[in-house]
Amino acid sequence: MTVNVFLDDYRHCPQGYILAKDIDECIDLLEKYSISHLSLDHDLECKTRNGLMLVRYMVKHKLFAEFITIHSANSVAGKQMFKYLKEAQNENLMPGTIRISLRPLPLR
């Protein structure tokens, strides 16, 4: 079964996505399902477990989606997440076929 996952603890989850409110929920979904689109926030309620920690975990444990979007409004942290994933691709730590985009969403 292929699903779309939206990691965010503040924004409304788009239709057609499963909401993960923290990185543990997101990891659980990555381990259980094939993910088509994974949309990630950086700043989460738990300040010590954020989106950058998640992308590092994903690369280390080879848990990926076909398409990954960083939607964090935190421009510095969002760019760090994007850069980390792109570098992982360049170093062949994750498939080069995975599309990665940086598209910040406003906090509504």
C-alpha positions as CSV (number, residue, x, y, z in Angstrom):
1,M,0.0,0.0,0.0
2,T,1.4,3.4,-1.0
3,V,0.5,6.5,1.1
4,N,1.4,10.2,1.4
5,V,2.6,11.5,4.7
6,F,2.5,15.1,6.1
7,L,4.7,15.7,9.1
8,D,3.5,18.7,11.0
9,D,2.2,19.5,14.5
10,Y,0.5,22.8,13.6
11,R,-0.8,23.0,10.0
12,H,-3.9,21.2,8.8
13,C,-3.2,18.0,7.0
14,P,-4.0,18.1,3.2
15,Q,-6.6,15.7,1.9
16,G,-5.1,12.5,0.7
17,Y,-2.3,12.5,3.3
18,I,-1.7,10.8,6.7
19,L,-0.8,13.2,9.4
20,A,2.3,12.5,11.6
21,K,2.6,15.0,14.4
22,D,6.1,14.0,15.5
23,I,9.1,12.2,14.1
24,D,8.3,8.9,15.9
25,E,4.9,8.7,14.1
26,C,6.6,9.5,10.8
27,I,9.3,6.9,11.3
28,D,6.6,4.3,12.1
29,L,4.8,5.2,8.8
30,L,8.1,5.0,6.8
31,E,8.7,1.6,8.3
32,K,5.2,0.2,7.6
33,Y,4.3,1.7,4.2
34,S,5.7,2.6,0.8
35,I,5.5,6.4,0.8
36,S,4.8,8.2,-2.4
37,H,5.1,11.8,-1.1
38,L,6.6,12.8,2.2
39,S,6.1,16.5,3.2
40,L,8.2,17.6,6.2
41,D,8.2,20.4,8.7
42,H,11.2,21.2,10.8
43,D,9.9,22.9,14.0
44,L,7.8,20.5,16.0
45,E,6.3,20.7,19.5
46,C,9.2,18.6,20.8
47,K,12.1,21.0,20.4
48,T,14.7,18.3,20.7
49,R,13.2,16.0,18.0
50,N,12.9,18.0,14.8
51,G,12.7,17.5,11.1
52,L,16.5,17.6,10.6
53,M,16.8,14.7,13.1
54,L,14.3,12.8,11.0
55,V,16.1,13.3,7.7
56,R,19.3,12.1,9.3
57,Y,17.5,9.0,10.6
58,M,15.9,8.4,7.2
59,V,19.3,8.4,5.5
60,K,21.0,6.3,8.2
61,H,18.2,3.7,8.1
62,K,17.5,4.0,4.3
63,L,13.8,5.0,4.8
64,F,12.7,7.0,1.9
65,A,9.8,8.2,-0.2
66,E,9.5,8.7,-3.9
67,F,9.2,12.5,-3.5
68,I,10.2,14.5,-0.4
69,T,9.1,18.1,0.1
70,I,10.5,20.3,2.9
71,H,7.6,22.6,3.8
72,S,9.0,24.2,6.9
73,A,8.5,28.0,7.3
74,N,11.8,28.0,9.2
75,S,14.0,29.1,6.3
76,V,17.4,28.3,7.9
77,A,16.3,24.8,9.2
78,G,14.4,24.0,6.0
79,K,17.5,24.7,3.9
80,Q,19.6,22.5,6.2
81,M,17.1,19.6,5.7
82,F,17.1,20.1,2.0
83,K,20.9,20.4,1.8
84,Y,21.4,17.3,3.9
85,L,19.2,15.2,1.6
86,K,20.8,16.5,-1.5
87,E,24.3,15.8,-0.1
88,A,23.1,12.3,0.8
89,Q,22.1,11.8,-2.8
90,N,25.4,13.1,-4.1
91,E,27.2,10.7,-1.8
92,N,25.0,7.8,-3.0
93,L,23.6,7.4,0.5
94,M,20.1,7.6,-0.9
95,P,18.7,6.9,-4.4
96,G,19.3,9.7,-7.0
97,T,15.8,9.0,-8.3
98,I,14.1,10.5,-5.3
99,R,12.8,14.0,-6.0
100,I,13.5,16.6,-3.3
101,S,12.0,20.1,-3.1
102,L,12.0,23.0,-0.8
103,R,8.6,24.7,-0.7
104,P,8.0,26.6,2.6
105,L,4.3,26.8,3.6
106,P,3.0,29.8,5.7
107,L,1.9,29.1,9.2
108,R,-1.9,29.6,9.1
